[in-house]
Amino acid sequence: MKKVIIIGCGFAGLSTARVLSRQRRQVEVTLIDKKLNFNFLPLLPDAIGRKINTNFMVYPISDLSKRYGFRFINQDVYSVDLKQNKVFTLRQELIYDYLLIASGSETNFYGDNNTMKNAYKLDGAEDVKKIYLGIEEGNFSCYLIIGGGYTGIEIATNLRKRMSGKFDHKKIVIIERAASILGPLPEWMKTYVGKNLEKMDVGILLNTSIEKIEEGNIYLTNGVVFKNAMLIWSAGVKTGKFIEDLKVEKNPQGRIKADEYLRLTEDCFVAGDAAYFPYKKSFLRMAVQFSIMEGKCAARNIIDSIGGKNFINIHQ
């Protein structure tokens, strides 16, 4: 029986575990995740605006392990040895025949510890609860969202929805360091979104970033100062620390470049946000649909590798 280790219980890791659960005579699956719960991440911004119970967005990984027959280790991976086929946590060393790296992504503060200490993030349901509490206490005079990408726009619009009525008078401003919001989208879409944000009384400051944070005041590079503002950071993500230490080809976000079979090596696969996968002269972006598809494909290729069959090309 082959030992398969999956790092990460997001959409990619869970999809892989589900497929491999049908092959229990061939594989013994161990899933490692530092969190206790699977988080339904796409719903997080909506939860802010629609007051969705955060308990509906999580599911215990221990329950999933019983359902799909994998062993769950609730620890953080700090190192992977691709040559020795070993995964290291702070408590133990595990040996694998096949490895899937599906550890997802997390908020990237780009080494700015002061901003990290003062900002809210949106990596899981617990972060939504903190934002809930901050809004309901009503102590903030305004709300700044750092980053005008997809997530930043979603957060801003849901904040406005959440505060309609009681906190209508409070400012919501998106801070974007680039010359436009929603960078990769065509201009007509940016214009359309911009007009709708204006109707919702959501401000936008372009070519701007944080200069410093002092005594609760946020100083921007354009000279504007916001006092007593809730700062929500959505200006980028990165992969985990153990991936940073791997001497393999990665993109600037730290995503590992995989081949057409989602392989990093002969017995190591990558899927989800941790994977930088080439597709039609470009690369697949971070998205739930892609993560699920890649997880299923990685699982089938692990099974085919065990059986000596040809791999499935994800382009097919």
Wavefront OBJ file of the C-alpha trace (Angstrom):
o trace
v 0.000 0.000 0.000
v 1.369 3.405 -1.036
v 1.569 6.282 1.415
v 0.121 9.546 0.092
v 0.524 12.791 2.004
v -1.629 15.812 1.211
v -0.544 19.179 2.594
v -3.592 21.431 2.925
v -7.322 20.877 3.275
v -8.600 23.511 0.887
v -10.601 22.819 -2.243
v -7.657 21.160 -4.050
v -6.513 18.994 -1.147
v -10.025 17.893 -0.254
v -10.843 17.063 -3.890
v -7.760 14.865 -4.043
v -8.645 13.127 -0.775
v -12.187 12.433 -1.997
v -10.994 10.757 -5.196
v -8.308 8.748 -3.394
v -10.886 7.560 -0.851
v -12.239 5.244 -3.553
v -8.843 3.531 -3.738
v -8.352 2.584 -0.097
v -6.874 -0.808 -0.989
v -4.075 0.924 -2.876
v -3.360 4.053 -0.857
v -3.072 5.226 2.728
v -3.804 8.942 2.809
v -2.558 11.399 5.429
v -3.744 15.000 5.262
v -1.856 17.726 7.147
v -3.330 21.141 7.895
v -2.602 23.727 10.567
v -6.312 24.600 10.765
v -8.958 22.474 12.431
v -11.663 23.410 9.930
v -12.219 23.509 6.205
v -13.192 27.115 5.352
v -15.508 28.016 2.479
v -13.362 30.972 1.404
v -15.418 32.339 -1.557
v -18.209 33.319 0.828
v -16.082 35.367 3.221
v -16.648 38.854 1.692
v -20.388 38.135 1.311
v -20.557 37.124 4.965
v -19.539 40.652 5.945
v -22.409 42.264 4.069
v -25.133 39.659 4.473
v -24.537 38.790 8.126
v -24.095 35.114 7.316
v -23.474 32.950 10.348
v -19.767 32.070 10.132
v -20.520 28.600 11.515
v -22.099 27.812 8.143
v -18.757 28.451 6.401
v -16.628 25.918 8.275
v -16.579 22.151 8.574
v -14.361 20.119 10.919
v -11.551 18.362 9.066
v -11.741 15.554 11.617
v -15.285 14.823 10.398
v -14.094 14.876 6.797
v -11.335 12.426 7.692
v -13.919 9.958 8.985
v -16.072 10.392 5.901
v -13.268 9.916 3.392
v -11.003 7.625 5.355
v -7.846 9.701 5.597
v -5.655 10.324 8.621
v -5.721 13.954 9.757
v -2.728 15.636 11.379
v -3.471 19.087 12.764
v 0.013 20.563 12.525
v 1.927 23.125 10.493
v 4.403 21.880 7.870
v 7.725 23.670 8.139
v 9.848 21.689 5.668
v 9.692 19.225 2.766
v 12.613 17.122 1.544
v 11.851 16.204 -2.064
v 14.924 13.982 -2.411
v 14.280 11.923 0.713
v 10.461 11.948 0.314
v 9.945 13.425 3.767
v 7.572 15.990 5.269
v 8.493 17.666 8.546
v 6.215 19.265 11.112
v 7.383 20.625 14.454
v 6.415 17.344 16.095
v 7.211 14.618 13.602
v 8.774 13.410 10.385
v 6.649 11.602 7.811
v 7.723 9.537 4.805
v 5.648 9.434 1.625
v 5.483 7.560 -1.651
v 3.470 10.393 -3.195
v 3.030 13.973 -2.046
v 0.461 16.606 -3.009
v 1.266 20.188 -2.081
v -2.101 21.955 -1.875
v -1.437 24.347 0.980
v -3.227 27.291 -0.634
v -2.315 30.909 0.018
v -2.441 33.447 2.801
v -2.427 37.228 3.133
v 0.863 38.808 2.118
v 1.955 41.810 4.183
v 5.280 41.946 2.303
v 7.309 41.879 5.495
v 5.587 44.931 7.022
v 5.063 43.791 10.607
v 3.552 47.092 11.731
v 0.808 46.900 9.098
v 0.230 43.223 9.898
v -0.263 44.149 13.566
v -2.759 46.920 12.783
v -4.695 45.481 9.836
v -7.607 43.091 9.549
v -7.301 40.289 7.006
v -9.670 37.797 5.427
v -8.060 34.343 5.447
v -10.881 32.465 7.182
v -14.174 32.596 9.043
v -12.465 33.721 12.263
v -11.278 36.850 10.457
v -14.877 37.628 9.466
v -15.874 37.477 13.140
v -13.187 40.041 14.006
v -14.412 42.389 11.285
v -18.014 41.894 12.492
v -16.985 42.904 15.993
v -15.055 45.935 14.803
v -18.033 47.216 12.823
v -20.621 46.601 15.525
v -18.588 48.335 18.209
v -18.778 51.447 16.009
v -15.447 52.833 17.181
v -13.989 53.411 13.707
v -14.619 56.674 11.897
v -13.886 55.250 8.437
v -12.883 52.040 6.636
v -9.886 51.596 4.354
v -9.491 48.593 2.066
v -5.931 48.173 0.854
v -5.956 46.612 -2.610
v -8.341 47.228 -5.505
v -8.420 43.695 -6.883
v -11.381 41.306 -6.923
v -11.353 40.704 -3.187
v -10.885 44.368 -2.302
v -13.920 45.363 -4.390
v -16.000 42.577 -2.825
v -15.012 43.641 0.680
v -15.787 47.324 0.010
v -19.232 46.698 -1.465
v -20.190 44.260 1.266
v -19.022 46.693 3.912
v -21.326 49.327 2.455
v -24.205 46.864 2.488
v -23.449 45.912 6.089
v -23.384 49.528 7.226
v -26.475 50.740 5.370
v -28.687 52.643 7.744
v -26.844 52.761 11.048
v -23.400 53.685 9.677
v -24.283 55.260 6.300
v -22.290 58.375 7.105
v -18.970 56.579 7.484
v -16.444 56.645 4.664
v -15.302 53.542 2.800
v -12.204 54.018 0.661
v -10.254 51.605 -1.549
v -6.515 52.309 -1.649
v -4.763 50.984 -4.770
v -1.079 51.471 -5.519
v -1.550 50.884 -9.284
v -3.039 53.320 -11.789
v -6.380 51.483 -11.888
v -8.486 48.983 -9.987
v -8.976 45.400 -11.227
v -5.660 45.401 -13.075
v -6.076 42.554 -15.618
v -9.644 43.390 -16.651
v -10.529 45.397 -19.800
v -11.124 49.126 -19.421
v -14.877 48.984 -19.974
v -15.233 46.639 -16.992
v -13.109 48.885 -14.786
v -15.225 51.879 -15.792
v -18.443 49.983 -15.080
v -17.238 48.881 -11.634
v -15.928 52.364 -10.870
v -19.303 53.980 -11.606
v -21.099 51.484 -9.404
v -18.644 52.073 -6.559
v -19.312 55.801 -6.896
v -23.075 55.173 -6.642
v -22.443 53.196 -3.472
v -20.379 56.057 -2.063
v -17.186 54.005 -2.030
v -14.130 56.140 -2.690
v -11.045 55.092 -4.671
v -7.505 56.449 -4.308
v -5.161 55.295 -7.076
v -1.348 55.416 -7.285
v -1.420 55.427 -3.487
v -0.149 53.210 -0.695
v 0.443 53.345 3.051
v 3.419 55.408 4.130
v 3.191 54.708 7.841
v 0.830 53.918 10.712
v 1.277 55.836 13.956
v -0.940 56.109 17.025
v -4.013 54.888 15.174
v -3.497 57.265 12.253
v -2.867 55.987 8.741
v -0.617 58.142 6.576
v -0.784 57.658 2.806
v 1.854 58.438 0.204
v -0.389 61.123 -1.357
v -0.333 63.139 1.884
v -3.817 62.166 3.083
v -4.165 61.084 6.715
v -7.039 58.951 7.996
v -7.649 59.012 11.719
v -9.175 56.117 13.616
v -9.707 53.961 10.511
v -10.376 50.242 10.278
v -7.709 48.935 7.933
v -8.591 45.802 5.925
v -5.716 44.335 3.922
v -6.406 42.644 0.575
v -3.326 43.701 -1.359
v -2.007 40.290 -2.257
v -1.383 36.733 -1.146
v 1.557 34.392 -0.860
v 2.208 30.706 -0.320
v 3.403 29.180 2.955
v 6.882 29.485 4.439
v 7.875 25.894 3.673
v 7.265 26.583 -0.044
v 9.492 29.662 0.126
v 12.327 27.383 1.235
v 11.904 24.906 -1.644
v 14.570 25.393 -4.325
v 12.180 25.059 -7.260
v 10.799 27.386 -9.939
v 8.095 29.726 -8.586
v 6.276 32.879 -9.608
v 6.476 36.130 -7.537
v 3.598 34.950 -5.302
v 5.574 31.810 -4.474
v 3.321 29.483 -6.490
v 5.193 26.388 -7.667
v 5.452 25.851 -11.407
v 4.013 22.437 -12.295
v 4.118 20.512 -15.564
v 1.103 19.479 -17.655
v 0.477 16.566 -15.261
v 0.645 18.819 -12.175
v 3.985 17.296 -11.184
v 6.896 18.975 -9.496
v 8.876 15.720 -9.386
v 8.035 12.116 -10.285
v 6.277 11.604 -6.963
v 5.314 15.135 -5.939
v 2.261 16.929 -7.330
v 1.027 20.484 -6.827
v -2.547 21.814 -7.032
v -4.710 24.800 -6.154
v -3.337 28.206 -5.183
v 0.063 26.644 -4.477
v 0.353 25.621 -8.151
v 1.464 27.849 -11.015
v 0.058 25.890 -13.902
v 0.658 26.791 -17.595
v -2.473 26.897 -19.720
v -2.927 28.271 -23.265
v 0.221 30.429 -23.250
v -0.655 31.798 -19.810
v -1.233 30.449 -16.295
v -4.392 29.541 -14.418
v -5.322 32.149 -11.820
v -6.284 31.338 -8.249
v -9.894 30.148 -8.360
v -12.047 27.519 -6.647
v -13.053 25.830 -9.913
v -9.422 25.402 -10.965
v -8.442 24.102 -7.530
v -11.151 21.424 -7.586
v -10.241 20.385 -11.137
v -6.527 20.214 -10.349
v -7.137 18.231 -7.164
v -9.132 15.607 -9.056
v -6.525 15.439 -11.819
v -3.655 15.059 -9.330
v -5.505 12.221 -7.588
v -6.093 10.363 -10.856
v -2.457 10.775 -11.849
v -1.292 9.419 -8.488
v -3.529 6.379 -9.000
v -2.315 5.939 -12.596
v 1.300 6.229 -11.461
v 0.756 3.438 -8.940
v -0.847 1.300 -11.633
v 1.813 2.060 -14.234
v -0.661 3.789 -16.562
v -0.263 6.945 -18.633
v -0.946 10.199 -16.842
v -3.867 12.467 -17.594
v -2.809 15.738 -19.190
v -4.807 18.499 -17.515
v -5.142 20.244 -20.888
v -7.295 17.336 -22.097
l 1 2 3 4 5 6 7 8 9 10 11 12 13 14 15 16 17 18 19 20 21 22 23 24 25 26 27 28 29 30 31 32 33 34 35 36 37 38 39 40 41 42 43 44 45 46 47 48 49 50 51 52 53 54 55 56 57 58 59 60 61 62 63 64 65 66 67 68 69 70 71 72 73 74 75 76 77 78 79 80 81 82 83 84 85 86 87 88 89 90 91 92 93 94 95 96 97 98 99 100 101 102 103 104 105 106 107 108 109 110 111 112 113 114 115 116 117 118 119 120 121 122 123 124 125 126 127 128 129 130 131 132 133 134 135 136 137 138 139 140 141 142 143 144 145 146 147 148 149 150 151 152 153 154 155 156 157 158 159 160 161 162 163 164 165 166 167 168 169 170 171 172 173 174 175 176 177 178 179 180 181 182 183 184 185 186 187 188 189 190 191 192 193 194 195 196 197 198 199 200 201 202 203 204 205 206 207 208 209 210 211 212 213 214 215 216 217 218 219 220 221 222 223 224 225 226 227 228 229 230 231 232 233 234 235 236 237 238 239 240 241 242 243 244 245 246 247 248 249 250 251 252 253 254 255 256 257 258 259 260 261 262 263 264 265 266 267 268 269 270 271 272 273 274 275 276 277 278 279 280 281 282 283 284 285 286 287 288 289 290 291 292 293 294 295 296 297 298 299 300 301 302 303 304 305 306 307 308 309 310 311 312 313 314 315 316
